[in-house]
Amino acid sequence: MKFMIVGKASPETEAGALPSQELVDNMHAYNESLAKAGVLLAAEGLYPSSHGVQIAYSGGKASVIDGPFAEAKELIAGFWLIQVKSREEAIEWALRLPVPPGHDGIGLDVWQVFDASDIPDDSMSPEARKREEALRDRLGVDPAS
């Protein structure tokens, strides 16, 4: 099972403040422990929302809205993509994450990643299933993961 651990933004991350060396070291140790356990698929920090855009749809048309965006508590500052055996294991890993100073009340989200392999065989046409498998092959993704 794949899960995404989502680190929420804070006023500091939205201001572009770099983390302390201590926090960088703690995050590196955390990432190393995930990698050593063989569960880490990806881990990245994100630039503040001032570097991003949102795409909104209205009447079938898309419009691009430049950041920054309000409500830092609704934004994300980074993520970890992990592959574990259960929801409980994903939560255990999330609980080990080092808490940055000033993040009281901000927290993390842990979301299960919906995977094409979760779709029952009888709900996808054979052609669609073959296209999905071909795409996974090109990307080097194990369909059993």
ZIGIQUI-V578783 format. One line per field, one symbol per residue. phi: phi as a letter, one per 30 degrees, with the letter a starting at -180 (. if undefined). psi: psi as a letter, one per 30 degrees, with the letter a starting at -180 (. if undefined). burial: + if it has 16 or more other C-alpha atoms within 10 Angstrom, else -. Layout:
phi = ???
psi = ???
burial = ???
This chain:
phi = .cbcccdddbeddddidddddddedddddddddddddicdcaabccddddccbccccbhiccbccdddcdiedcccclabcbbbdadddddeddddddcdeiceidibcbbdddcedddeedcbdeddddddddddeddicdddd
psi = kkkkkkkllleeeffgkklleeeeeeeeeeeeeeeefgfkelkklkllfffllkkkkkhgkkkkjkllklieffllfllkjljlfleeeeeeeeffkkjkkggkfealkjkkkkkfffkkefgkleeeeeeeeeeeeefgkkff.
burial = ++++++++++--++-----------++--++--+----++-----++++------------------++--+--++++++++++-----+--++--+-+--------+-+-+----------------+---+------------
